[in-house]
Amino acid sequence: MTEQIKSIRQLRGLLESPSIIKMPSAYDTLTAVIIEQTRFESVFISGFGTSASLYGYPDLSFVSLNEILGANEFLSLRDKLSKH
């Protein structure tokens, strides 16, 4: 089973659970590491967090989809590196 399928199943399990999902937002790799170290079950990335981190402005459509995907790729890459 690939890591992506494992992650999808893990997220589905969280969503189907009757408990509240505590999911903080990471705006860069450092905050993702801090979230991981505090043992949260999941993390998400938002347009506001990315925009504030990159430009110091709220999410007023300054951040393109490619920039959000790039930030997500950094978080994903860090996760892959930590498993080796």
C-alpha positions as a Markdown table, in Angstrom:
| # | Residue | x | y | z |
|---|---|---|---|---|
| 1 | Met | 0.0 | 0.0 | 0.0 |
| 2 | Thr | 1.4 | 3.4 | -1.0 |
| 3 | Glu | 1.9 | 6.2 | 1.5 |
| 4 | Gln | -0.8 | 8.3 | -0.3 |
| 5 | Ile | -3.4 | 5.5 | 0.1 |
| 6 | Lys | -2.4 | 5.1 | 3.7 |
| 7 | Ser | -2.9 | 8.9 | 4.3 |
| 8 | Ile | -6.2 | 8.9 | 2.6 |
| 9 | Arg | -7.5 | 6.0 | 4.7 |
| 10 | Gln | -6.2 | 7.7 | 7.9 |
| 11 | Leu | -8.0 | 10.9 | 7.0 |
| 12 | Arg | -11.2 | 9.0 | 6.2 |
| 13 | Gly | -11.0 | 7.3 | 9.6 |
| 14 | Leu | -10.6 | 10.7 | 11.3 |
| 15 | Leu | -13.6 | 12.1 | 9.4 |
| 16 | Glu | -15.8 | 9.1 | 10.2 |
| 17 | Ser | -14.9 | 9.2 | 13.9 |
| 18 | Pro | -17.6 | 10.8 | 16.1 |
| 19 | Ser | -14.9 | 12.7 | 18.0 |
| 20 | Ile | -13.8 | 16.3 | 17.3 |
| 21 | Ile | -10.7 | 16.5 | 15.0 |
| 22 | Lys | -8.2 | 19.0 | 16.3 |
| 23 | Met | -6.5 | 20.2 | 13.1 |
| 24 | Pro | -4.2 | 23.3 | 13.4 |
| 25 | Ser | -3.1 | 25.2 | 10.3 |
| 26 | Ala | 0.5 | 25.2 | 9.2 |
| 27 | Tyr | 1.7 | 28.1 | 7.1 |
| 28 | Asp | 5.3 | 26.8 | 6.5 |
| 29 | Thr | 7.4 | 23.8 | 7.3 |
| 30 | Leu | 8.5 | 25.0 | 10.7 |
| 31 | Thr | 5.0 | 25.3 | 12.0 |
| 32 | Ala | 4.2 | 21.8 | 10.5 |
| 33 | Val | 7.1 | 20.4 | 12.5 |
| 34 | Ile | 5.9 | 22.0 | 15.7 |
| 35 | Ile | 2.4 | 20.7 | 15.1 |
| 36 | Glu | 3.8 | 17.2 | 14.5 |
| 37 | Gln | 5.9 | 17.4 | 17.6 |
| 38 | Thr | 2.8 | 18.3 | 19.7 |
| 39 | Arg | 1.2 | 15.1 | 18.4 |
| 40 | Phe | -1.8 | 16.5 | 16.6 |
| 41 | Glu | -3.5 | 13.9 | 14.4 |
| 42 | Ser | -3.6 | 16.1 | 11.3 |
| 43 | Val | -2.7 | 19.5 | 9.9 |
| 44 | Phe | -4.0 | 21.7 | 7.1 |
| 45 | Ile | -2.7 | 24.5 | 5.0 |
| 46 | Ser | -4.8 | 27.6 | 4.2 |
| 47 | Gly | -4.7 | 30.5 | 1.8 |
| 48 | Phe | -4.6 | 33.0 | 4.6 |
| 49 | Gly | -1.7 | 31.3 | 6.4 |
| 50 | Thr | 0.3 | 31.0 | 3.2 |
| 51 | Ser | -0.5 | 34.6 | 2.2 |
| 52 | Ala | 0.4 | 36.0 | 5.6 |
| 53 | Ser | 3.6 | 34.0 | 5.7 |
| 54 | Leu | 4.8 | 34.9 | 2.2 |
| 55 | Tyr | 3.6 | 38.5 | 1.9 |
| 56 | Gly | 2.4 | 39.7 | 5.3 |
| 57 | Tyr | -1.1 | 40.3 | 3.9 |
| 58 | Pro | -4.4 | 38.6 | 4.5 |
| 59 | Asp | -5.7 | 36.3 | 1.8 |
| 60 | Leu | -7.0 | 38.8 | -0.7 |
| 61 | Ser | -6.2 | 36.6 | -3.7 |
| 62 | Phe | -2.5 | 37.6 | -3.7 |
| 63 | Val | -1.6 | 33.9 | -3.4 |
| 64 | Ser | -2.0 | 31.8 | -6.5 |
| 65 | Leu | -3.0 | 28.1 | -6.6 |
| 66 | Asn | 0.6 | 27.3 | -7.6 |
| 67 | Glu | 1.9 | 29.0 | -4.5 |
| 68 | Ile | -0.5 | 27.0 | -2.3 |
| 69 | Leu | 0.5 | 23.8 | -4.0 |
| 70 | Gly | 4.2 | 24.8 | -3.6 |
| 71 | Ala | 3.8 | 25.3 | 0.1 |
| 72 | Asn | 1.9 | 22.0 | 0.3 |
| 73 | Glu | 4.7 | 20.3 | -1.6 |
| 74 | Phe | 7.3 | 21.6 | 1.0 |
| 75 | Leu | 5.2 | 20.2 | 3.8 |
| 76 | Ser | 4.8 | 16.9 | 2.0 |
| 77 | Leu | 8.5 | 16.7 | 1.2 |
| 78 | Arg | 9.4 | 17.3 | 4.8 |
| 79 | Asp | 7.0 | 14.5 | 5.8 |
| 80 | Lys | 8.6 | 12.1 | 3.3 |
| 81 | Leu | 12.1 | 13.0 | 4.5 |
| 82 | Ser | 11.2 | 12.4 | 8.2 |
| 83 | Lys | 10.2 | 8.8 | 7.5 |
| 84 | His | 13.6 | 7.8 | 6.2 |
